[in-house]
């Protein structure tokens, strides 16, 4: 028996496969996390850009205040990274007094496919020279649901995660 154990200890065949079996899950985790994080970053950047384009359109078209539904349609036409955009996008618009700053709620209100739809949460049109904050929340289903960084994301009842974009603007005089 001791001779067998000495020979077993000196044998080095199979070392590479043991190292591979130990290190492969770590590298696979990093690979999936980087793919998911890249897709989330692109979605977030394109949603921010679309919101900036829509806010610019609101600022420059004086004399008309678009409705909640019109804003959603404008935002969805600018971005193509939100799947089923009109159903997975929630908009909130707040009137804020810059001299008595109270802020807006920290948590964004988003859609949830597991619950009944409430399309308008807080949406108020501002008057001339008033500071407005527009916040968009878009829901998406992660690519890898329980692998990599996707397992660490906050989810709603339907298993979706959220991307939030905010923009502030001042209503131009009419």
Buried (B, 14 or more C-beta within 10 A) or exposed (E): EEEEEEEEEEEEEEEEEEEEEEEEEEEEBEEBBEBBEEBBEEBBEBBBBBBBBBBEEBEEEEEEBBEBEEBBBBBBEBBEBBEEBEBBBBBBBBBBEEEEEEEBEEEBBBBBBEEEEEEEBEBEBBEEEBBBBBBBBBBBBBEBEEBBBBBEBEBBEEEBBBBBBBBBBEBEEE
